[in-house]
Amino acid sequence: MNKLILFSLLIFPLFISADFDNKCSVIITLRLQSNDDAYKDAINKINQCKKYDILSVTSFLESTISKVYITDLIQNFCMFNHEIVTLIDEQTSNLSCVHRGKMRIERKLK
């Protein structure tokens, strides 16, 4: 009986930590060679990520633009019951959070 309890205690933490092992990295940078919107491209890449992936976004845009983009990403793609880490800097801004699996639905105000 003691061996069964010990075995279950050793296996249980493995199932908990396995949910957050995958990382989904996205870079937002200025496009010099094309007219494509870097933010829309980042959204398309984020939509390919899976639920519970660690979403890691790096922005090489100006800090004022990065603040808007990162705030929008937090509101739409991050789980609020897990840690959200942001770093806004003049040259590089970063966001790390747990991906919620799909984008939140935008509410239309009447």
C-alpha positions in Angstrom: 0.0 0.0 0.0 2.8 2.4 0.9 4.5 1.7 -2.5 1.3 2.5 -4.3 1.0 5.9 -2.5 4.6 6.7 -3.1 4.3 5.8 -6.8 1.2 8.0 -7.2 2.9 10.9 -5.5 5.8 10.6 -7.9 3.7 10.4 -11.0 1.2 13.1 -10.2 3.6 16.1 -10.5 4.7 14.8 -13.9 1.1 15.3 -15.2 0.9 18.8 -13.8 4.2 20.1 -15.3 3.6 18.5 -18.7 1.0 21.0 -19.6 3.4 24.0 -19.8 6.4 22.4 -21.6 5.8 23.8 -25.1 6.9 27.3 -26.1 5.4 29.3 -28.9 7.7 32.1 -30.0 6.6 35.1 -32.0 8.6 38.1 -33.2 7.1 41.4 -34.2 9.5 43.5 -36.3 9.3 46.3 -38.8 8.9 45.1 -42.4 11.4 46.8 -44.7 10.8 44.6 -47.8 7.0 44.3 -47.7 3.9 46.2 -46.9 2.5 43.4 -44.7 1.3 44.4 -41.2 3.7 42.8 -38.7 1.0 42.6 -36.0 -1.4 40.7 -38.2 1.4 38.3 -39.1 2.1 37.8 -35.4 -1.6 37.1 -34.7 -1.6 34.5 -37.5 1.4 32.8 -35.9 -0.2 32.9 -32.4 -3.4 31.3 -33.8 -1.2 28.3 -34.7 -0.1 27.9 -31.1 -1.9 25.4 -28.8 -3.6 25.8 -25.5 -1.3 25.9 -22.5 1.8 26.7 -24.7 4.0 29.4 -23.2 3.5 32.3 -25.5 6.7 34.3 -25.9 6.4 37.5 -27.9 9.4 39.8 -28.7 8.8 43.2 -30.3 11.5 45.2 -31.9 9.2 48.2 -32.5 9.1 51.5 -30.7 8.0 51.2 -27.0 4.8 53.2 -27.5 3.7 50.8 -30.3 4.9 47.7 -28.5 2.8 48.8 -25.4 -0.4 48.8 -27.5 0.4 45.5 -29.2 1.4 43.7 -26.0 -1.6 45.0 -24.1 -3.9 43.7 -26.9 -2.1 40.3 -26.9 -2.5 40.0 -23.1 -6.2 40.8 -23.3 -6.9 38.4 -26.2 -4.6 35.4 -25.8 -3.2 35.2 -22.2 -4.7 33.2 -19.3 -5.3 35.6 -16.4 -5.0 32.9 -13.7 -1.3 32.3 -14.6 1.7 34.6 -14.4 2.0 37.2 -17.1 5.5 38.8 -17.5 6.1 41.9 -19.6 9.1 44.0 -20.3 8.7 47.3 -22.2 11.9 48.9 -23.4 12.9 51.4 -26.0 14.6 48.8 -28.2 13.1 45.4 -27.3 9.8 44.5 -25.6 8.8 41.1 -24.4 5.7 39.3 -23.2 5.5 35.8 -21.7 2.2 34.2 -20.6 0.2 30.9 -20.9 -1.8 30.8 -24.1 -5.5 30.3 -23.6 -6.0 28.3 -26.8 -8.0 30.7 -28.8 -8.6 34.4 -29.1 -11.2 36.0 -26.8 -14.4 37.1 -28.5 -14.6 40.9 -29.1 -17.8 42.3 -27.7 -19.7 44.8 -29.8 -21.0 47.7 -27.8 -24.3 49.2 -28.9 
